[in-house]
Each structure stands twice: as C-alpha cells, then as structure tokens.
Amino acid sequence: MSTLIEPAEHTALRAAVAALGRRHGPGFDRAELWAEAGKLGYLGVNLPEEYGGGGGGMAELSIVLEEAGAAGAPLLMMVVSPAICGTVLARFGTDAQKAAWLPGLADGSRTMAFGITEPDAGSNSHRITTTATRTGDGWVLDGRKVFVSGVDIADATLIVGRTSDARTGTLKACLFIVPRDTPGFGRRAIDMELDAHEKQFELTLDGVRLPADALVGDEDAGLLQLFAGLNPERIMTAAFAIGMGRYALAQAVTYAKERQVWKTPIGAHQAIAHPLAQSHIELELARLMMRKAAALYDAGDDLAAGEAANMAKYAAAEACVKAVDQSVHTLGGNGLTREFGLARLITAARVARIAPVSREMILNFVSHQTLGLPKSY
Ligand SMILES: Cc1cc2nc3c(=O)[nH]c(=O)nc-3n(C[C@H](O)[C@H](O)[C@H](O)COP(=O)(O)OP(=O)(O)OC[C@H]3O[C@@H](n4cnc5c(N)ncnc54)[C@H](O)[C@@H]3O)c2cc1C
C-alpha cells in the first residue's frame, strides 16, 4: 500500500521542486538551476546524510528530476552524477573516495559523468574493450567511449573498463574515476541534432595514468557494482521521460482549451481530447512502475529492481514519445514554431527510447528473463 499511495513527504518534495522548476522555467540557465537545486539539497536527496546528502533513495531523487522536467527544466546530469556515480561511490567507494566526492555531488558543487558506451560495443556492453593495466603504483587506461554526456561540465568521468587479465569473455567490469584534465583523456563533442544544455562526447583514453585509488570498489566485484549504478540510471531515465511527457502534455492541454477555429475550443473534439487523455493515463502508469522500481531498489532488492527499472524505463519512454508527438500535433502549425518550443522535444523524447538501454534490449530482457523465451543472439 505504502508504495501505491504517495507519502506526504514525497508530495511535499514534489511541490517544492515543482515551484523551483516553475521559477526557472523552460528558458532555464542549467548551471544556475543546478546550483540552486544543489544548495536546497535536491540533487543529493538519495545520498547518505553523513556525506551531506538527504539520506533518501531513488524514490526521492526520481521525484526531483520528474518535477524539474515537468516544469520544462530537466537536469539530465542528475541521471549520471548523483544517481549512477553517487550510488556506486556510496555503496562501493572507499571512505576516502566517499569523503572526496559525495559532499560535492550532494550539494551540486561537483559533478561526475559516466562512460560505458563504446563505438564497437554499443548495446552489447560485454564487448567493451577499454582496458586497465596495472602499473607499479596505479593503472593505465586505454580505450574509446562514445555519446558520453556532460564530460565538459563534469569534474570527472566514471569510466567503465575491464582489466588486462580479463580482456575477453563475459564482462568483468571495473570502474575508474578519471578527472577531466588528466593527460591522455581526450574529448570531442559530437554534433547531435538535440536542442539540449548537455553535450555528448566521444572520448579517447590514450595511456591515461591513474593512481591506485582511482579504482572504485573491487576489481573482482564486476557486474554487481555496475548494476548498482545502472538500475538508478534506468529509474532516472524514466523520471526524465515522464517529466518531459507531462510538460508537453500540459502545453497541449492549455492550448486545446483556448484555441477555437469552429464553435468550440479544439479540446472539445474527441480526436484531440482522447489522445491527450490516453497520454495522461500512460504517463501515470509509467510513473507507478517507476515508483515500484524505486521502492524495490531502495529496499535493497537489486534483482527485482532490475526488472522493474527496465519496465519503467520502457513504459516511460514510450509514453513520453507519444505524449510529445500528440502535443506537437495538438498545436497545429504552432507545434513547429520556436515560440512554443515543442517540436524540439521530438528528438529529445527519442533519447529515452535509445539510452541508456534501447527499447529492443528491454524487450529482449523481458523476453528472456521474465518470460523465459530463447535468445536469438
Ligand atoms: C543523448 C544521449 C546521451 C547519452 N549519454 C550517455 C552517457 O552519458 N554515457 C554513456 O556511456 N552512454 C551514453 N549514451 C549512449 C547510449 O547508452 C547508447 O546510445 C545506447 O546504449 C545504444 O547503443 P548504440 O547507440 O551503440 O546503439 P546499437 O547498440 O548500435 O543499437 C542500434 C539499434 O539496434 C538495436 N539492437 C541492437 N542489438 C539488438 C538486439 N540484440 N536485438 C534487437 N535489437 C537490437 C537497438 O535497439 C537499436 O535500435 C547516450 C546516448 C544518447 C543518444
């Protein structure tokens, strides 16, 4: 019951972040909003209190991102900095790593990006080849990454690699903190057709020398550590998508109540009203699934959270893409103007369908893991 009915403190958090989001609005300055959200404690709601966080979990952090997005001011880096990197550090970092990073991630004064995707691996993370070689006093990293968000505005990137003695076969992931200006760590912004504050980068790691304490956690903990970060990533991508879908839908509803070209506002025509009502239902359903995933994750059930987080991400992305499409349509020609700012969401909405794991890979996961169907690949 408790996960179905929103507790009062979550409703209050929702209202507070919504008010902050509205004050900044769609024309928001990313750095300004980030700093203010950090100062108010919203960016670190999921991080441990002893390191300056709010002591909550993904249930709270996903509310923050959803509400900022619903106000037209999404903070994409929340998906990576507090959610993936903050979680991995809080769960597997050494005391020194936690002390060095968590207070800054919690108050927003420091940001960490996350790089796993590689040009020749893509959806198949087991094929990543970024390699960490042990030296006398640390590590050397070599490899390439692609589509990594926000590397220019992040103090460091958490890079997923594999050790040189586990070069092939099932991925035994290990995670390294690579500060932005480390020699050999190169970046090139990818020319994306996305109207967003955060850029995506192709990264080259060319003999990147790191101290021993750049390794987060245990090099043998492998996928367990990685998945501790990837479930929050899926939950937060769902929040990002639901926020965007709600924002688009709200614009369309306002417009449909006012715009009149026959004798009633266009919102009275069921061909306009019903798809908007459907989108509202689908976004609500996706949010329910997202809350289930967050509740399972926060309760420490990583396995069940994995399934729910995948399903929530899938449902939220599909609902978002549909809501944005219908919202643009509802505005007629105005749907494509810069003034109304909805058309740019058409590409932005697709991000949630592709990243961090595509809709097909989620359908594969559910086919194999949930339904027990055989694999084609
Ligand atoms: C805006 C944006 C931000 C991103 N930010 C980050 C980031 O910060 N860090 C990071 O590491 N990565 C990031 N990514 C990368 C993202 O996670 C990848 O794009 C995603 O995992 C898909 O990989 P790919 O692009 O290589 O596609 P591919 O793996 O090449 O897939 C292409 C298509 O083939 C389909 N496909 C592949 N295999 C199968 C299969 N077995 N069965 C059915 N269909 C299949 C896929 O579903 C997809 O539709 C970002 C991407 C975008 C677009």
The ligand as a MOL file (V3000), in Angstrom:
LIG
                    3D

  0  0  0     0  0            999 V3000
M  V30 BEGIN CTAB
M  V30 COUNTS 53 58 0 0 0
M  V30 BEGIN ATOM
M  V30 1 C 21.5820 11.7960 -25.8640 0
M  V30 2 C 22.3600 10.5910 -25.4580 0
M  V30 3 C 23.0750 10.6150 -24.2680 0
M  V30 4 C 23.8540 9.5180 -23.8970 0
M  V30 5 N 24.6150 9.5950 -22.7550 0
M  V30 6 C 25.4380 8.5700 -22.4330 0
M  V30 7 C 26.3170 8.6690 -21.3080 0
M  V30 8 O 26.3160 9.6610 -20.5790 0
M  V30 9 N 27.1660 7.6330 -21.0620 0
M  V30 10 C 27.2070 6.5310 -21.8450 0
M  V30 11 O 28.0080 5.6390 -21.5640 0
M  V30 12 N 26.3860 6.3960 -22.9260 0
M  V30 13 C 25.5170 7.3930 -23.2400 0
M  V30 14 N 24.6720 7.2800 -24.3320 0
M  V30 15 C 24.7810 6.1000 -25.1920 0
M  V30 16 C 23.5640 5.1740 -25.1270 0
M  V30 17 O 23.5310 4.4960 -23.9140 0
M  V30 18 C 23.6330 4.2550 -26.3590 0
M  V30 19 O 23.3510 5.0380 -27.4870 0
M  V30 20 C 22.6930 3.0680 -26.2580 0
M  V30 21 O 23.1310 2.1780 -25.2710 0
M  V30 22 C 22.5600 2.3200 -27.5930 0
M  V30 23 O 23.7990 1.9780 -28.1020 0
M  V30 24 P 24.1720 2.3220 -29.6370 0
M  V30 25 O 23.8740 3.7680 -29.8380 0
M  V30 26 O 25.5630 1.8870 -29.8970 0
M  V30 27 O 23.1630 1.5080 -30.4890 0
M  V30 28 P 23.3210 -0.0590 -31.0940 0
M  V30 29 O 23.7550 -0.9050 -29.9750 0
M  V30 30 O 24.2070 0.0840 -32.2690 0
M  V30 31 O 21.8690 -0.3340 -31.4950 0
M  V30 32 C 21.2710 0.1770 -32.6940 0
M  V30 33 C 19.8530 -0.3650 -32.8290 0
M  V30 34 O 19.9060 -1.8040 -32.9130 0
M  V30 35 C 19.0690 -2.3650 -31.9280 0
M  V30 36 N 19.6650 -3.6160 -31.4350 0
M  V30 37 C 20.9600 -3.8510 -31.0590 0
M  V30 38 N 21.0990 -5.1090 -30.6360 0
M  V30 39 C 19.8970 -5.7100 -30.7180 0
M  V30 40 C 19.3900 -6.9880 -30.4030 0
M  V30 41 N 20.1540 -7.9470 -29.9000 0
M  V30 42 N 18.0780 -7.2330 -30.6200 0
M  V30 43 C 17.2480 -6.2650 -31.1090 0
M  V30 44 N 17.6670 -5.0320 -31.4240 0
M  V30 45 C 18.9700 -4.7540 -31.2310 0
M  V30 46 C 18.9840 -1.3250 -30.8250 0
M  V30 47 O 17.7970 -1.4850 -30.0610 0
M  V30 48 C 18.9770 -0.0290 -31.6220 0
M  V30 49 O 17.6720 0.2890 -32.0280 0
M  V30 50 C 23.8800 8.3640 -24.7090 0
M  V30 51 C 23.1280 8.3370 -25.8980 0
M  V30 52 C 22.3670 9.4220 -26.2710 0
M  V30 53 C 21.6040 9.3660 -27.5520 0
M  V30 END ATOM
M  V30 BEGIN BOND
M  V30 1 1 1 2
M  V30 2 1 2 3
M  V30 3 2 2 52
M  V30 4 2 3 4
M  V30 5 1 4 5
M  V30 6 1 4 50
M  V30 7 2 5 6
M  V30 8 1 6 7
M  V30 9 1 6 13
M  V30 10 2 7 8
M  V30 11 1 7 9
M  V30 12 1 9 10
M  V30 13 2 10 11
M  V30 14 1 10 12
M  V30 15 2 12 13
M  V30 16 1 13 14
M  V30 17 1 14 15
M  V30 18 1 14 50
M  V30 19 1 15 16
M  V30 20 1 16 17
M  V30 21 1 16 18
M  V30 22 1 18 19
M  V30 23 1 18 20
M  V30 24 1 20 21
M  V30 25 1 20 22
M  V30 26 1 22 23
M  V30 27 1 23 24
M  V30 28 2 24 25
M  V30 29 1 24 26
M  V30 30 1 24 27
M  V30 31 1 27 28
M  V30 32 2 28 29
M  V30 33 1 28 30
M  V30 34 1 28 31
M  V30 35 1 31 32
M  V30 36 1 32 33
M  V30 37 1 33 34
M  V30 38 1 33 48
M  V30 39 1 34 35
M  V30 40 1 35 36
M  V30 41 1 35 46
M  V30 42 1 36 37
M  V30 43 1 36 45
M  V30 44 2 37 38
M  V30 45 1 38 39
M  V30 46 1 39 40
M  V30 47 2 39 45
M  V30 48 1 40 41
M  V30 49 2 40 42
M  V30 50 1 42 43
M  V30 51 2 43 44
M  V30 52 1 44 45
M  V30 53 1 46 47
M  V30 54 1 46 48
M  V30 55 1 48 49
M  V30 56 2 50 51
M  V30 57 1 51 52
M  V30 58 1 52 53
M  V30 END BOND
M  V30 END CTAB
M  END
